[in-house]
Amino acid sequence: MPSTLEPSIGAARRTRTPLNRTQIVGFWGAWAGWTLDGMDSFIYALVLAPALTELLPRSGYAATPANVGLAGSILFALFLVGWGLSFIWGPLADRFGRTKVLAATIFTFAIFTGLAATSHTVWELGIYRFLAGVGAGTYVAEAWPEDRRKMGAGYLQTGYYAGFFMAAALNYTIGATFGWRAMFLVGVVPVIVSIIVLLRVKETDKWQKVEATVVKQASSLRSIFSAQYKQRTIVATVLLTVAIIGLWAGAVYEPSAVIQLATKAGMTKADAARTASIATGLLSIGTIIGCLALPPIAERIGRKLTLAVYFVGMALSIVLAFGWAFYLENGLVPFIALLVVLGFFGGNFALFSLWLPEQFETRVRATAFAFCTSIGRFFGAIVNFGIGAMVLHMKTLGVPIALTAVAFVIGLAVIPFAPETKGQDLPT
């Protein structure tokens, strides 16, 4: 009898719950929005040098490398502050639904990215970048069945880095031919996606059930600081802060570093810009692979150990890329090679897409996710100001970025205080 039952049991374990049309459409709507958010975010990093070279003199400042670096850091910080204020979308998503808010955030981000193309001064560009920063959301964590949700989180996270790749391809073609303003205009395209999401994507069943049964409870923001969730909220916020510092320090300054190395190697400005686009594409491919590899690893060794491995990998790759390869006589090739490694471990964000939803129940989930990421962005903005000041003082880009590896050491010390949710179902 056992021998006849075992194959059936094994087959049952291998059978995955089929996705219905609503879940498939919802995923692709969220993925497309996340992809275009990633594209819009990284467009700025790619056009930073030419945009500020044109706008700084119009604003009364010389377009020296030091001024371009300082202004770039300030504008990055303004974007992160705006992104931090996107926290407002979390409570709105818990109150009015995921789909409407997802569409609204895509629309907001796209419109102000497109308006950046009309900037006449660096101040106007700063305002548009700040307003564009106010936008992002969660859908797949609730929409997919439990046995597919974890890989779904990895799939969804690849969208943001596919957006990096898309931005690099557009910069290689449109940016190199028509300039930085054309790149920002391309950022308006996600408006179409926001309309499709609003018309075609339905609300998640979990949110609808909770909305129908919850009568009157404490506000979702107050709830994430209740005795039940307080430690989880604080620990998750610290860990996301570490991840955001690493992302924006390592990835966003990568194009500028590659351009400097390519110019040092004797390339023209146009060839240096194209090389930066290729390097960004390789970084994106590495990150996509890291996102896809993460869920199976997390299921096998647990969430906490997986994040520790990825944090160690990020720390080492940032130090080696910006602290070592950047200063080699012929450092372009080893720097780009290390970017692939940095990209892989940068996929640590996929863990938060599957881990954070496991720590909070449906009625407060979007608020918790928005709060943790927003606080991380505020601290990321502070670090960005610090990086700008160090670049100006030290007259170099490499060492200030390499020093951000310290954040991952702090993250490693905090991980033990986080809950391990391996094998647990999504709380309702």
LODRENKOL-829825 format. One record per residue (C-alpha): x, y, z; residue in one letter. Coordinates in steps of 0.02 Angstrom, whole numbers, plus 32768, in hexadecimal, padded with zeros to 4 digits. Example, Ala and Ser with C-alpha at 12.3 -4.5 7.8 and 13.67 -1.06 7.14 Angstrom:
82677F1F8186A;82AC7FCB8165S;
END
This chain:
800080008000M;80898081802AP;80DB80647F82S;803C80907F23T;801A812B7F8AL;80C781787F83E;80C481A87EC9P;801A81F97EE1S;8057825C7F75I;80F282937F15G;808982C67E81A;8015832A7EF0A;80A883857F3AR;80EB83AF7E8ER;804283EE7E4FT;803384AA7E5BR;7F8F85077E6CT;7F5F85497DC0P;7F5186057DAEL;7EAC864F7D75N;7E9C86DC7CF6R;7E8C87627D7CT;7F2D872B7DD1Q;7F8C87257D2CI;7F4E87D07CF3V;7F6F88177DA0G;802287D77DA0F;804B881C7CF4W;7FFA88C27D1FG;806388D07DBCA;810088917D63W;80EC890E7CD6A;80D3899B7D51G;816A89647DB6W;81D289547D17T;81A78A027CDCL;81C58A487D8BD;827389FC7D83G;828E8A457CD6M;82568AF27D0ED;82C28AE97DABS;83618ABA7D4FF;834A8B317CBDI;83868BBC7D30Y;84258B5F7D5FA;844F8B477CA7L;84318BFC7C72V;84768C4C7D11L;85188C8E7CC4A;84D38CDA7C22P;84388D227C77A;84998D797D01L;85218DB17C89T;849B8E127C2CE;84318E4C7CC0L;84B58E817D40L;84F58F167CD8P;84408F4E7CBER;842C8F4A7D7BS;84C68FB37D9CG;85448F287DC1Y;85DA8EE97D60A;85C68E397D1BA;86648DF77D6DT;86718D3C7D97P;86678D687E51A;85C98DD27E39N;85798D4D7DCBV;859D8CC97E50G;855A8D347EDFL;84BE8D6B7E80A;84A08CB77E4AG;84A78C7B7EFES;842F8D047F37I;83B38CDA7EADL;83BF8C207ED6F;839C8C4C7F8BA;83058CB67F5AL;82C18C257EF4F;82D68BB17F8AL;827E8C2C7FFDV;81ED8C317F82G;81F28B747F76W;81ED8B6D8033G;814F8BD68032L;81008B517FC4S;80D58B03806DF;802C8B588058I;7FFD8AD47FD7W;80088A468057G;7F748A7980C6P;7F148AAA8028L;7F3089FB7FE1A;7EF389AC8083D;7E5A8A1D8081R;7E298A2B7FC8F;7E7A89937F79G;7F1D89607F26R;7EEB89787E70T;7EB28A2D7E77K;7F4C8A617ED9V;7FC389FF7E67L;7F7C8A5B7DD0A;7F888B047E29A;803F8AEB7E59T;80738AB87DA8I;80188B4F7D61F;80688BC97DDET;81188B857DC4F;81098B897D05A;80C18C387CF5I;81468C8D7D5DF;81D28C287D0BT;81968C667C63G;81898D1A7CA0L;82428D127CD0A;82658D207C15A;82258DD47C1BT;82A28E0B7CA3S;82FE8EAE7C82H;83608EB47D25T;83A38E357DA1V;831E8E717E1DW;82908E427DA8E;82DE8D977D8DL;82EB8D817E4AG;82328DAA7E63I;81FC8D2E7DDCY;826D8CA67E22R;82278CC37ED1F;81738CB77E93L;819A8C1E7E28A;81DC8BCB7EC5G;812E8BCC7F11V;80F68B1F7ECCG;80FA8A4B7EDEA;808789A97F24G;806488EC7F4BT;7FF388747EEBY;803C87C97EC9V;806087A17F80A;7FA587947F9EE;7F6487677EF2A;7FBF86C27ED3W;7F9A861C7F2AP;800D85F27FBBE;806F856A7F60D;809F85E57ED6R;80AA86897F35R;816286787F65K;81A286637EB3M;812586E77E7EG;817E87637EEFA;8222873D7E96G;81D1874C7DEBY;818287F47E18L;8225883C7E59Q;827B88167DB3T;820C889A7D65G;8265892A7DBAY;830E88F17D7AY;82C988C87CCEA;829E89817CD3G;835789A87CF1F;8380893F7C57F;82FA89997BF2M;833E8A437C28A;83EE8A0E7BF3A;83AF89D67B48A;83508A787B2FL;83E88ADF7B63N;84548A7C7AE8Y;83DD8AA97A5BT;83698B3C7A80I;83D68B927B02G;84748B877A99A;84178BCC7A00T;83998C4A7A44F;83DF8C797AEFG;83A78C767BA5W;83018CD07B8CR;82C58C487B17A;82EE8BC87B9DM;827E8C1E7C1CF;81F18C2A7B9BL;81F78B6D7B87V;81CC8B667C41G;811A8B9D7C19V;80F48AF27BCAV;80C08AA17C72P;80238B0F7C71V;7FDA8A927BF4I;80018A047C6CV;7FAA8A5E7CFBS;7F0A8A697C93I;7F1389AF7C66I;7F2F89807D1DV;7E9889E67D52L;7E2889987CCEL;7E6388E47CCBR;7EAC88B57D75V;7E3388807DFFK;7E4C88937EB9E;7E9E88027F15T;7E2587877F69D;7E7E87998011K;7E6688568013W;7DAE88487FDFQ;7D8A87C98068K;7DDD883280EFV;7D8788D180B1E;7CDF887880BBA;7CF88834816BT;7D5C88BB81C6V;7CE389378212V;7D4689B0827DK;7DF5899482BEQ;7E8B89FC82ECA;7EDF8A55825BS;7F5889E981F8S;7FE98A5E8221L;7FC78A4F82DCR;7FB5899382CBS;806489768285I;80A889C08327F;803B89558398S;808C88D5840BA;806C88518385Q;80CC88A982FAY;813E892C8348K;81E188C88343Q;81BB88848296R;819C89338254T;823C897B829DI;82AB88EA8265V;826188E781B6A;827B89A281A8T;8333899481D5V;83508904815CL;82F8895E80CDL;835C89FB80F3T;83FC899780DFV;83BF894D803AA;838C89F77FF6I;84328A488024I;848B89BB7FC7G;841A89C87F2EL;84298A847F19W;84E18A8D7F43A;851A89F97EDBG;84A389FB7E47A;84788AB27E2EV;852B8AF17E2EY;85638A637DBDE;85488AC27D17P;85AF8B567D53S;863B8AE27D8DA;863C8A837CE7V;86408B267C84I;86D68B607CEAQ;87318ABC7CCFL;87068AB77C15A;87428B6A7BFET;87E28B3E7C5BK;87F78AAD7BE0A;87F48B287B4EG;87408B177B13M;86DC8BA87ACBT;86478BED7B2BK;85CD8B927ABAA;86298AEC7ACCD;86388B047B88A;857B8B207B94A;85598A837B2ER;85D28A207B9CT;85728A5C7C35A;84D18A1D7BE3S;851F89727BC3I;855F896A7C77A;84B189977CB7T;8467890C7C4CG;84E0888D7C97L;84BB88CD7D47L;840188B77D24S;841688067CE1I;847987D87D7DG;83F088207DEDT;836587C67D90I;83C287217DA7I;83D9874B7E5FG;831E876C7E73C;82EF86C77E21L;836E86637E85A;833986AD7F2CL;828D865D7F4EP;82CB85A87F3CP;836085D17FAAI;82EF8622802CA;827E858A802BE;831285168046R;837C857280C8I;82FF85F1810EG;82E086AB80F9R;835E86EA8178K;83F48686813CL;83CB86AF8086T;83CB876A80ACL;846F8757810AA;84C187038073V;8482878B7FFEY;84BB88168074F;856B87CC8080V;857087C07FC3G;853988767FB0M;85BA88B5802CA;864A88597FDAL;861A88867F27S;860489407F50I;86AE89477FA6V;870588E97F19L;86B0894B7E8DA;86BB89FC7ED1F;874C89EA7F4BG;87C0897F7EDFW;8794896D7E26A;87638A257E16F;88178A577E40Y;887389DA7DD1L;88D78A1E7D3EE;886A89B87CC7N;87D489A17D38G;874489A97CBCL;873688EF7C97V;874888AF7D4CP;86D189387D86F;864A89027D0BI;8667884A7D36A;864C88727DEEL;85AC88CF7DC2L;855F88297D8CV;858787E17E38V;8546887E7E8DL;84A888707E25G;848A87BC7E59F;849287E37F13F;842E88827EF4G;839F88097ED6G;838A88067F94N;82F288777F7BF;829287DF7F3DA;829C87987FEDL;823B882A8034F;81B388117FB2S;819187637FF7L;81CA877880ADW;8173881980E3L;80C487DE80AEP;80E18742811AE;80FB87AF81B3Q;805B881981ACF;7FA387F18198E;7F3F88308104T;7EED88C88154R;7F968919817BV;800788C880F9R;80118957807BA;802989D68106T;80B689718154A;810C895A80ACF;80FB8A138081A;81378A4D812DF;81D289DD8130C;82088A0C8080T;81E28AC68096S;824B8AD88134I;82D68A7D80D9G;82CB8AFB804CR;82D78B8E80C5F;83778B46810FF;83B38B20805FG;839C8BDA8038A;84068C0980CFI;848F8B908098V;84878BD97FE9N;84A78C88802DF;853A8C3E808BG;857D8BEA7FEEI;85718C8F7F8FG;85D18CE98018A;86588C62801CM;866A8C627F5EV;86818D207F62L;86FD8D177FF3H;87618C7F7FBAM;87598CA97EFFK;87338BF37ED6T;86998B867EBFL;86DE8ADA7EEDG;87078AE47FA7V;86638B397FDDP;85FC8AB27F86I;866B8A267FC8A;864D8A65807AL;85938A40806AT;85C189898082A;85C189B2813CV;850289B88132A;84FD88FF8108F;856788D681A0V;84E3892E820AI;845C88CC81ADG;84B2882781D7L;84AC88558290A;83F0887A8286V;83B987DE8225I;83B4876D82C1P;832887D98309F;82B587BA8273A;8233872E8274P;82518691820DE;81B6866E81A5T;81F285DC813CK;8165855E8126G;80DF85D38167Q;804486068104D;801B86BA80DEL;7FB986FF8174P;7F0A873E8150T;
END
